[in-house]
Amino acid sequence: MFSSTRLRACVCAGVASALLLSGTAKAEIFLLKKDKPNDWEVSTNGRVDSYLNWIGGQSVNTVATGNLVDPSNPAAIDRYTLVGPQIQIRGNPVPSAAMANATNDKDLSTFRIRGGFASTILAFNVYKQVLPDVKLTIKLALWAGIQNGIGGQNYRQFNDAASVDFREQYIDLSGSWGAVWGGRRIGLYNRGGMRMNWFLIHQHGVGHPCDVDSTAAATCGHTGVGSMFPSRHAQLGYATPNLAGFQLSLAALDPAMIDTSWNRTILPRFEGELVFRKEMTERPVGKDEVNVWANGLTQMIGRVGESPRNLPDPGVPADSVRSVWGVGGGAWARFVGFGIGATGWYGRGLGTAWALGNTAIDNTGQLRTHFGYLGAVNYRLSNWEIAASYGSTNVKETNWDALRENPLKLSVIKEVRGIGYKLAYHMAPVVFSIDGMILRYHWHRGEVQNANTVSGGMLAEW
C-alpha cells in the first residue's frame, strides 16, 4: 500500500548533481515512498538561481568581419569573414559616434539578470524494483531560463516568456550485471570534463554567459573555453558493473548534421567513456575522492549535393563521406576540502564548444583539427569556497583556409582562452556567489577580442 501523504527528505550517498550525472541527484524529496519492495517511489529534486551579470570589453562587430585583406591599401574595404567560434561575446555594441559603424563599433558594457550554468531545474525521479536484480529508474527534467526569451520579433520584448527545455527524459534498468538506458540524456564524450567544470567551479554562478542576449535555459561555464559540451541526445546505451571503481559506458546516439551542406547521416554516433572513481573519507566540506576518465566519439557525415569545382576550389562530390572523431580524458580529486583537476580533448570535425560545430569542416571538405584543455582548483573551508580556472580551445587552419588565393577570404578562430574565478558562501540549501571570467579570442588573421564578465547572485536547491 502506498503512503502518498508522507513527505521525506533523503540525502543520497553519492555527490552527483542534477546537472551532470544521469543517476540519482545529491538530494531528493520523496513524494511517494514505498511500503513494499515492489512498490513505486517518486521523488523530486532541482534548483532555482538568479545572477546579476555584467559583460564588458569588446563585442564581435555586427557584420562578423575581421581585418582588412590588404591593409597596405588605404582605400581597401575588403575584409576577412570571421569563422567561429560557436560561443562568443556578441551583441549590444556601444556606437562610437552619432552615426553607427557596423565594422568598428565593438565596445561593450551591459548588464543582464539571468540564470546560471544550470538555471531553474525541476526533475522527477521514478523508481521500481521490477525483478530481484532489475531496478527501473525513470528521469524527467525540465530546465528553464529566468530571463526573457527572444520572440518572433527577433528582439527581447517586455513580456516575452522564458525559454523552457525538456532536457532529460529517459529510462534506466540496472542490476549487478550493469545498466542499460534509453531516452534523452547527457552524452558520454567529455562528460567527465564537464563534471569537473561543474564540481570544481561552476556549480554556482554563470561563467561564460554564452552571449550577450542569450535566452537559453543555462549559461556556458567553461563550455567553449577549454571544455567541450557533451549536450543531451536521444540514445541507447550500456554500462558495465562497477568493478573496483572502474566502469565502461557505451552508447549509440542520434546523429547530428554539421550544416545544410553536410546533412546526410548514415549511422548513429558512437560514444564511449571509461571512468575510475574512488570515494574516501566523508568530511563536512565534502567527500575525499579521486575521479579519472577517458572518452571517445565517432560519427560518419555525408552530403546530398555536390559543391562544383571552381578554381582554386577543387569542389566536393555529392557522395562524399567524412568520419568525425574525438578523444579526451582527465582527472580531478578532492582531499580535505582542496580540489584540483585537469582535462583535455582532441579530434577532427569537432567544434569549439560541441562536436560537429560551425568550424568542423572547410569548404573543400577537409575536417578541421580541434583541441582544448581546462584546469581548475577549488578550496572549501567551512561555509566559504574559492575557485579558479584556466581553459583554452584551439582550431587549426586547413590548407584551404590558409591559401592566399582562397576567394572566400576567411579568418578562422584560432584560440579562445579564459581565466575563471569564484567566491561562494554556503548557507545550505542556499549558496551566494560571485564569479567571473577574463576572455580572449584570437583569429588566424590576427583579429583579437577581449571581454570580461562578472556575476553575483544566489541559488537554492533541493
C-alpha positions in Angstrom: 0.0 0.0 0.0 1.3 3.5 -0.9 1.9 6.2 1.6 1.4 9.2 -0.7 0.8 11.6 2.2 4.3 11.1 3.7 7.0 13.6 2.7 10.5 12.6 3.4 13.9 14.2 2.6 16.6 11.7 1.6 20.2 12.7 1.3 21.8 10.2 -1.0 25.2 8.6 -0.6 26.6 10.0 -3.9 27.7 13.5 -4.7 26.1 13.5 -8.1 24.4 16.7 -9.2 21.1 17.0 -11.1 23.1 18.9 -13.8 25.6 16.3 -14.9 25.0 12.8 -13.5 22.4 10.6 -15.1 21.5 8.8 -11.9 20.2 9.9 -8.6 20.8 13.6 -7.6 22.6 14.5 -4.4 19.4 15.4 -2.6 15.9 14.3 -3.2 12.5 14.9 -1.7 10.4 11.8 -1.8 6.8 12.4 -2.9 5.9 8.8 -2.7 7.9 6.2 -0.6 7.4 2.5 -1.0 5.9 0.3 1.8 6.6 -3.0 -0.1 9.7 -4.0 -2.0 7.9 -3.8 -5.4 6.1 -0.5 -4.8 6.7 2.6 -6.8 8.7 5.5 -5.5 8.6 9.1 -6.8 11.0 11.9 -5.8 11.8 15.4 -6.9 15.0 17.5 -7.0 16.0 20.7 -8.6 17.2 24.3 -8.2 16.4 27.9 -8.8 19.0 30.6 -9.2 19.4 34.3 -10.2 22.5 36.4 -11.0 23.3 40.0 -11.9 25.7 39.6 -14.9 27.9 42.4 -16.3 29.6 41.9 -19.6 32.2 44.4 -20.8 35.1 44.9 -23.1 34.6 44.1 -26.8 31.8 42.6 -28.8 32.2 41.0 -32.3 31.0 43.6 -34.8 27.5 43.3 -36.1 28.7 42.1 -39.6 31.2 39.5 -38.3 34.1 40.8 -40.3 37.8 41.0 -39.3 40.9 42.7 -40.5 41.4 44.2 -43.9 42.6 41.8 -46.6 45.0 44.3 -47.9 46.0 46.7 -45.1 48.6 48.4 -47.2 45.9 49.9 -49.5 44.4 53.0 -47.8 41.3 52.7 -50.0 40.7 49.0 -49.3 37.4 47.9 -47.9 37.6 44.1 -48.4 37.7 42.4 -45.0 38.1 38.8 -43.9 34.9 37.0 -42.8 35.2 35.6 -39.2 34.6 31.8 -38.9 33.7 30.7 -35.4 33.7 30.2 -32.5 30.4 28.6 -31.7 30.1 30.6 -28.4 31.2 34.2 -28.3 30.5 37.6 -26.8 28.4 39.3 -29.4 25.6 42.0 -29.3 24.8 45.3 -27.7 27.8 47.3 -29.1 28.1 50.9 -28.0 28.2 53.3 -31.0 31.3 55.4 -31.1 29.6 58.4 -32.6 26.2 59.7 -33.7 26.4 57.6 -36.8 26.9 53.9 -36.2 29.7 52.0 -37.8 28.9 48.3 -38.3 32.5 47.4 -38.7 34.3 49.4 -36.0 31.6 49.6 -33.2 32.8 46.9 -30.8 32.9 48.5 -27.4 30.6 46.8 -24.9 29.2 47.4 -21.4 25.9 45.9 -20.4 24.0 44.2 -17.6 21.7 41.2 -17.6 19.9 39.3 -14.9 20.0 35.7 -15.9 20.2 32.1 -14.6 23.5 30.3 -14.1 25.4 27.4 -15.6 22.3 25.4 -14.5 19.3 27.7 -14.2 15.9 26.5 -12.9 15.6 22.7 -12.9 12.6 20.7 -11.9 13.3 17.0 -12.0 11.2 13.9 -11.2 12.6 10.5 -10.5 10.5 7.4 -10.6 11.8 4.1 -9.2 10.5 0.5 -9.1 12.2 -2.9 -8.3 10.8 -4.9 -11.2 12.8 -8.1 -10.6 15.2 -9.1 -7.8 18.1 -7.9 -9.9 16.5 -5.3 -12.1 15.7 -1.8 -10.9 13.8 0.6 -13.1 14.6 4.3 -13.0 12.7 7.0 -15.0 14.1 10.5 -15.1 12.2 13.5 -16.3 13.7 17.0 -16.0 12.7 20.4 -17.2 15.2 23.3 -17.4 14.2 26.9 -17.8 15.9 30.3 -18.0 14.7 33.1 -15.9 15.5 35.9 -18.4 13.0 36.7 -21.2 13.4 34.8 -24.4 13.5 36.4 -27.8 10.2 36.0 -29.5 9.1 36.3 -33.2 10.2 39.9 -33.5 13.9 38.8 -33.0 14.5 41.1 -30.1 13.8 40.9 -26.4 10.4 42.3 -25.6 9.0 43.3 -22.2 6.6 40.4 -22.0 8.5 37.6 -23.8 8.4 34.3 -22.0 11.4 32.4 -20.6 12.9 29.5 -22.5 11.9 26.0 -21.3 13.9 22.9 -22.3 12.7 19.3 -21.7 16.3 18.4 -21.2 16.2 14.9 -19.7 13.7 12.1 -20.3 15.0 8.5 -20.1 14.6 5.1 -18.6 17.4 3.1 -16.9 17.4 -0.6 -16.0 20.2 -1.6 -13.6 21.4 -4.5 -11.6 24.5 -6.5 -10.7 25.0 -7.1 -14.4 25.3 -3.4 -15.2 22.8 -1.0 -16.7 21.0 -0.2 -19.9 19.3 3.0 -20.7 17.3 4.7 -23.5 15.9 8.2 -24.0 17.4 11.7 -23.9 20.2 12.2 -21.5 23.8 13.6 -21.3 26.3 12.3 -23.9 29.5 10.4 -23.0 32.0 12.5 -24.9 33.7 14.9 -22.4 31.1 14.1 -19.8 34.0 13.8 -17.3 35.4 17.1 -18.3 32.0 18.8 -17.9 31.6 17.2 -14.4 35.0 18.5 -13.4 34.0 22.0 -14.5 30.8 21.7 -12.5 32.1 20.3 -9.3 35.3 22.5 -9.1 33.9 25.9 -10.1 30.6 26.5 -11.9 28.2 24.5 -9.8 27.4 28.1 -8.6 27.5 31.1 -10.9 27.5 31.9 -14.6 30.9 31.5 -16.1 30.8 32.4 -19.8 27.3 33.8 -20.4 27.2 32.2 -23.9 26.5 35.6 -25.5 25.1 39.0 -24.5 21.5 38.3 -25.4 21.4 34.6 -24.6 17.9 33.3 -23.6 18.9 29.7 -23.0 18.0 27.6 -20.0 21.6 27.6 -18.9 24.8 29.6 -19.4 28.1 28.1 -20.6 30.5 27.9 -17.6 33.8 26.9 -19.4 32.0 25.4 -22.4 33.8 26.8 -25.5 36.7 28.0 -23.3 38.6 24.7 -22.8 35.6 22.4 -22.3 33.7 20.5 -24.9 29.9 20.3 -24.1 28.6 16.7 -24.1 25.0 18.0 -24.5 21.9 15.8 -24.3 20.8 13.4 -27.0 18.5 10.6 -27.9 20.4 7.4 -27.2 20.6 3.8 -26.2 23.5 2.7 -24.0 25.0 0.1 -21.7 27.3 0.5 -18.7 29.2 -2.4 -17.1 29.0 -3.1 -13.4 31.3 -1.1 -11.2 34.5 -3.2 -10.9 36.9 -1.9 -8.2 36.0 1.6 -9.1 36.1 1.1 -12.9 33.1 1.4 -15.2 32.8 1.4 -19.0 29.8 3.1 -20.7 29.0 2.7 -24.4 26.2 4.4 -26.3 24.7 4.8 -29.8 23.3 8.3 -30.2 21.1 10.1 -32.7 23.5 11.5 -35.3 23.9 15.3 -35.8 24.4 17.3 -39.0 27.1 19.9 -39.4 25.2 22.4 -41.7 22.9 22.4 -44.7 25.7 21.0 -46.9 26.9 18.2 -44.7 23.5 17.0 -43.7 23.4 13.3 -44.6 23.6 11.0 -41.6 24.4 7.3 -42.2 24.9 5.6 -38.9 24.3 6.5 -35.2 27.0 8.4 -33.5 29.0 6.2 -31.1 30.4 7.5 -27.8 32.2 5.7 -25.0 33.7 6.5 -21.6 35.9 4.6 -19.2 35.9 6.0 -15.6 37.6 5.3 -12.4 36.2 6.7 -9.2 37.2 6.1 -5.6 35.4 7.7 -2.6 37.2 8.0 0.7 36.7 10.0 3.9 33.4 11.9 4.3 34.1 15.4 5.6 31.9 18.4 6.5 33.1 20.2 3.4 32.7 17.2 1.1 33.9 13.7 0.5 37.5 13.0 -0.4 37.5 11.4 -3.8 39.5 10.6 -7.0 38.0 10.7 -10.5 39.8 9.6 -13.7 38.3 9.2 -17.2 38.9 8.6 -20.9 36.4 9.0 -23.6 35.8 9.0 -27.4 33.4 9.8 -30.2 32.9 8.9 -33.8 30.3 9.7 -36.4 30.0 9.5 -40.2 28.6 12.5 -42.1 27.9 12.9 -45.8 26.3 15.2 -48.3 23.3 15.1 -50.6 24.6 17.5 -53.2 27.9 18.4 -54.8 29.9 21.6 -54.5 31.1 22.4 -58.0 34.7 22.8 -58.9 35.7 26.4 -59.4 39.5 27.0 -59.4 41.2 27.2 -57.0 38.3 25.5 -55.2 38.6 21.7 -56.0 34.9 21.1 -55.2 33.3 18.4 -53.2 31.5 15.4 -54.8 27.9 14.7 -53.7 28.7 11.2 -52.4 31.5 12.4 -50.1 31.5 11.0 -46.6 33.7 12.0 -43.7 34.4 10.5 -40.3 34.3 12.9 -37.4 36.2 11.7 -34.3 37.4 12.9 -30.9 39.2 11.6 -27.9 39.7 13.0 -24.4 40.4 12.4 -20.8 41.3 13.9 -17.5 41.3 13.6 -13.7 40.2 15.5 -10.7 40.4 14.9 -7.0 39.4 16.4 -3.6 41.2 16.0 -0.3 40.4 17.8 3.0 38.5 20.5 1.2 41.1 21.1 -1.6 40.1 20.1 -5.1 42.2 20.1 -8.3 41.7 18.8 -11.8 42.7 18.9 -15.5 41.1 17.7 -18.7 41.8 17.8 -22.4 40.4 16.7 -25.7 41.5 16.4 -29.3 39.8 15.5 -32.6 38.8 16.3 -36.2 35.4 17.6 -37.2 34.5 18.7 -33.7 34.0 22.3 -32.9 34.9 24.9 -30.3 32.0 24.1 -27.9 30.4 20.9 -29.1 31.0 18.3 -31.7 30.1 18.8 -35.4 30.0 22.6 -34.9 30.3 25.5 -37.2 34.1 25.2 -37.5 34.1 21.4 -38.1 34.8 21.4 -41.8 36.1 23.7 -44.5 34.5 24.5 -47.9 36.6 21.8 -49.7 35.5 19.0 -47.3 38.6 18.9 -45.1 37.9 18.3 -41.4 39.5 20.9 -39.1 41.5 19.8 -36.1 40.3 21.0 -32.7 41.8 20.6 -29.3 41.3 22.1 -25.8 42.3 21.8 -22.2 41.0 23.0 -18.8 42.5 23.2 -15.4 40.7 24.1 -12.1 41.5 24.4 -8.4 39.0 24.7 -5.6 39.2 25.1 -1.8 36.3 24.8 0.7 36.8 25.9 4.3 33.7 25.7 6.5 31.0 27.7 4.6 33.4 29.5 2.3 34.5 28.3 -1.1 37.0 29.8 -3.5 37.9 28.5 -7.0 40.0 29.5 -10.1 40.3 28.0 -13.6 42.1 28.4 -16.9 40.9 27.0 -20.2 41.9 27.1 -23.9 40.1 25.9 -27.0 42.0 25.8 -30.3 41.4 25.3 -34.0 44.0 24.6 -36.7 43.6 26.0 -40.2 43.3 23.7 -43.2 45.4 24.3 -46.3 42.3 25.8 -47.9 41.8 28.2 -45.0 45.4 29.4 -45.2 45.5 29.7 -49.1 46.1 33.3 -50.2 44.1 32.6 -53.4 41.0 31.5 -51.3 38.3 33.7 -52.7 36.2 33.4 -49.5 38.8 35.4 -47.5 38.2 33.6 -44.2 39.7 34.2 -40.8 39.1 31.0 -38.7 39.1 31.2 -34.9 42.5 30.2 -33.6 42.1 30.2 -29.8 39.5 31.1 -27.2 41.0 31.3 -23.7 39.7 32.3 -20.4 40.6 32.7 -16.7 37.7 32.0 -14.3 37.3 32.7 -10.6 34.6 32.3 -7.9 33.9 33.1 -4.3 30.9 31.4 -2.7 29.3 31.3 0.7 27.2 28.3 1.6 24.1 28.7 3.8 22.5 25.3 2.9 20.4 24.9 0.9 21.2 28.4 -0.4 24.6 29.5 -1.9 25.6 33.1 -2.5 28.4 33.6 -5.1 30.4 36.0 -7.2 32.2 34.6 -10.2 33.7 36.0 -13.4 35.8 35.2 -16.5 38.5 37.1 -18.4 38.2 36.2 -22.0 40.4 36.5 -25.1 39.5 35.5 -28.6 42.2 35.3 -31.4 41.5 34.5 -35.1 44.1 33.2 -37.6 44.3 36.6 -39.5 45.3 38.4 -36.3 41.9 39.7 -35.1 41.7 39.9 -31.3 38.7 40.4 -29.0 39.0 40.9 -25.2 36.0 40.7 -22.9 35.2 40.3 -19.2 32.2 39.1 -17.4 31.3 39.3 -13.7 28.2 37.8 -12.0 26.8 37.8 -8.5 23.7 36.2 -7.1 22.2 33.2 -5.3 20.8 29.8 -5.7 18.7 27.3 -3.8 18.5 23.6 -4.5 16.6 20.6 -3.1 
